Amino acid sequence: MRFSDMFIQLWTTGTFQRAIWETVYMTFISTAAAYIIGIPLGVLTTITEKGGLRPIPWLNRILSLLINLFRSIPFIILMVTMLPVAKWTVGATTGSAAMIVMLVVAAAPYVARMVEGSVKEVDPGVIEAAKSMGSSNFRIVCKVLLPEARPSLINGAIISLVTVLSYSAMASTINGGGLGQIAILYGHQRFNDDVTWICCLLLVLIVQIIQEVGVRVVRSSDKRSSKGTGKRTKKVREKQ
């Protein structure tokens, strides 16, 4: 395969390497920030619903409405509407910093639903055991719900990382940086197919690395937490 002059120029000037770093940076920072917001939202939505640890119907309805509202907005439209917010928070509407703001807003509701689903998978018997020993709701959340849901939470984080990675590529349509911008600006628009395909292959490689590492972490976590209801109950007692 003969590489185009554009690819050689992009590689020798470090533009390709910088784009790889921007993609990884935006993906991991945005996902981490989205989880900082999404975990409390997901937990609150779970414990305030009917039959939860602390049912608060009005709060549950508000949280669910907000989560569903932001999840229903297509990302390409959300990016445009969030431009003033990015300008206000980071002082720019283009570049990786501005894109992180948009990615966090897009990913946080998605993460909240993932967390909600993970927490609901926790064995009710373990929760009842913690209640019977007089644990507070806060302690149950911190010492029972989140630790018991850890494998599912990690699996959700893998899915979230891949989703945010795809969003970051879409952000290139408004000069968001990363491999997506290289593929569109220097590949597609200038008819350099090798640049476009190499960007695609690099994105696939990043996804495979994320999934492989994530699967190993999930398996390790399962060995620590999937011991059966009886042993999980014993673990709860030891944490009290």
C-alpha positions in Angstrom: 0.0 0.0 0.0 1.3 3.4 -1.0 0.5 6.1 1.5 -0.6 9.5 0.3 1.6 12.6 0.7 -1.1 13.9 3.1 -0.8 10.9 5.4 3.0 11.2 5.4 2.8 14.9 6.2 0.3 14.3 9.0 2.4 11.6 10.5 5.8 13.4 10.3 4.4 16.6 11.8 2.9 14.7 14.7 -0.7 15.6 13.8 -1.8 12.0 13.7 -0.2 11.2 17.1 -1.8 14.3 18.6 -5.2 13.3 17.3 -4.9 9.8 18.9 -4.0 11.4 22.2 -7.0 13.9 21.9 -9.4 11.0 21.2 -8.2 9.0 24.2 -8.1 12.0 26.4 -11.6 13.2 25.5 -13.0 9.7 25.9 -11.6 8.9 29.3 -12.0 12.3 30.9 -15.5 12.7 29.6 -16.5 9.2 30.8 -15.0 9.8 34.2 -16.8 13.1 34.6 -20.0 11.5 33.4 -19.7 8.8 36.1 -19.1 11.4 38.8 -22.5 12.9 37.8 -24.2 9.7 36.7 -23.6 7.4 39.7 -25.3 9.7 42.2 -28.2 10.3 39.7 -28.6 6.6 39.1 -28.5 5.7 42.8 -30.9 8.4 43.7 -33.3 7.3 41.0 -33.2 3.8 42.3 -33.6 4.4 46.0 -36.3 7.1 45.6 -38.6 4.9 43.4 -41.6 3.0 44.8 -40.2 0.1 46.9 -36.8 1.7 47.1 -34.7 2.3 50.2 -36.2 5.9 50.6 -39.2 6.3 48.3 -39.7 10.0 47.3 -42.1 9.9 44.4 -41.8 13.6 43.4 -38.0 13.5 43.4 -38.0 10.3 41.4 -40.3 11.7 38.8 -38.1 14.8 38.4 -34.9 12.9 38.1 -36.4 10.4 35.6 -37.8 13.3 33.6 -34.4 15.1 33.4 -32.6 11.9 32.5 -35.0 10.9 29.8 -35.1 14.5 28.5 -31.3 14.7 27.9 -31.2 11.1 26.6 -33.8 11.8 24.0 -31.8 14.6 22.3 -29.6 13.4 19.4 -26.0 14.1 20.1 -25.5 16.2 16.9 -28.2 18.5 18.0 -27.1 18.5 21.6 -23.6 19.6 20.5 -25.0 22.7 18.8 -27.3 23.7 21.7 -24.4 23.2 24.2 -22.1 25.6 22.4 -23.0 28.6 24.7 -22.4 26.4 27.7 -19.0 25.3 26.5 -18.1 28.9 25.8 -19.2 29.9 29.3 -17.4 27.0 31.1 -14.1 26.6 29.2 -14.1 29.8 27.1 -14.2 28.0 23.7 -16.6 26.4 21.3 -14.1 24.2 19.5 -11.3 21.9 20.5 -11.1 19.0 22.9 -11.9 21.1 26.0 -15.2 22.3 24.6 -16.0 18.8 23.4 -15.5 17.3 26.8 -18.3 19.6 28.1 -20.7 18.3 25.5 -19.6 14.7 25.9 -20.2 14.9 29.6 -23.7 16.3 29.2 -24.5 13.7 26.6 -23.1 10.7 28.5 -24.2 11.5 32.1 -27.9 10.6 31.6 -26.8 7.5 29.7 -24.5 6.5 32.6 -27.3 7.2 35.2 -29.5 4.7 33.5 -26.7 2.2 33.3 -26.0 2.6 37.0 -29.7 2.4 37.8 -29.9 -1.0 36.0 -26.8 -2.3 37.7 -27.9 -1.3 41.2 -31.3 -3.0 40.6 -29.5 -6.3 39.9 -28.3 -6.5 43.5 -29.8 -9.4 45.4 -32.6 -8.1 47.6 -31.6 -10.6 50.3 -28.3 -8.9 50.8 -30.1 -5.5 51.2 -32.6 -7.0 53.7 -29.7 -8.5 55.7 -28.1 -5.0 55.9 -31.4 -3.5 57.0 -31.9 -6.1 59.7 -28.5 -5.2 61.2 -29.6 -1.6 61.5 -27.5 -0.1 58.7 -28.5 3.4 57.5 -29.5 3.9 53.9 -26.3 5.8 53.2 -24.3 2.9 54.6 -26.3 0.4 52.6 -25.6 2.3 49.4 -21.9 2.7 50.0 -21.2 -0.7 51.6 -23.7 -3.0 49.9 -25.3 -1.7 46.7 -22.3 -0.2 45.0 -19.8 -3.0 46.0 -22.3 -5.7 45.0 -23.1 -4.0 41.7 -19.4 -3.5 40.9 -19.0 -6.1 38.1 -22.1 -4.8 36.4 -20.9 -1.2 36.9 -17.6 -2.0 35.3 -19.3 -3.7 32.4 -21.4 -0.6 32.0 -18.3 1.6 32.1 -16.9 -0.4 29.1 -20.0 0.2 27.1 -20.0 3.9 28.1 -16.4 4.4 27.1 -17.1 2.9 23.6 -20.2 5.1 23.3 -18.4 8.2 24.3 -15.6 7.3 21.8 -18.2 7.2 19.0 -19.6 10.6 20.2 -16.1 12.1 20.2 -15.7 11.1 16.5 -19.0 12.8 15.7 -17.8 15.9 17.5 -15.3 16.4 14.6 -18.2 17.9 12.6 -17.8 21.1 14.7 -14.0 21.0 14.9 -13.9 18.9 18.0 -10.4 17.5 17.3 -9.3 13.9 17.5 -9.2 11.1 14.9 -12.7 11.9 13.7 -11.6 15.4 12.6 -8.5 14.0 10.8 -10.7 11.4 9.0 -13.2 14.1 7.8 -11.0 17.1 7.2 -7.9 15.5 5.7 -9.3 12.2 4.6 -12.9 12.5 3.3 -12.9 16.1 2.2 -9.5 15.9 0.4 -10.1 12.4 -1.1 -7.3 10.7 0.9 -8.8 7.3 1.4 -5.8 6.0 3.3 -6.1 8.7 5.9 -9.8 7.9 6.5 -9.2 4.1 6.7 -6.2 4.4 9.1 -8.3 6.6 11.4 -11.1 4.0 11.3 -8.6 1.2 12.1 -7.1 3.2 15.0 -10.6 3.8 16.4 -11.3 0.1 16.1 -8.0 -0.7 17.9 -8.8 1.6 20.8 -12.2 0.0 21.2 -10.7 -3.5 21.2 -8.2 -2.4 23.9 -10.9 -0.9 26.0 -13.0 -4.1 25.7 -10.2 -6.5 26.4 -9.0 -4.6 29.5 -12.6 -4.2 30.6 -13.4 -7.9 30.3 -10.4 -8.8 32.4 -11.4 -6.3 35.1 -14.9 -7.6 35.1 -13.8 -11.2 35.5 -11.5 -10.2 38.3 -14.3 -8.4 40.0 -16.7 -11.3 39.6 -14.3 -13.6 41.4 -14.3 -11.2 44.4 -18.1 -10.5 44.5 -19.9 -13.5 42.9 -19.7 -15.9 45.9 -23.4 -16.7 46.3 -26.0 -15.1 48.5 -24.8 -16.7 51.7 -21.3 -15.5 51.4 -22.4 -12.1 50.2 -24.6 -11.8 53.4 -21.5 -12.7 55.5 -19.5 -10.0 53.7 -22.2 -7.5 54.6 -22.0 -8.4 58.2 -18.2 -8.0 58.2 -18.6 -4.5 56.8 -21.0 -3.4 59.6 
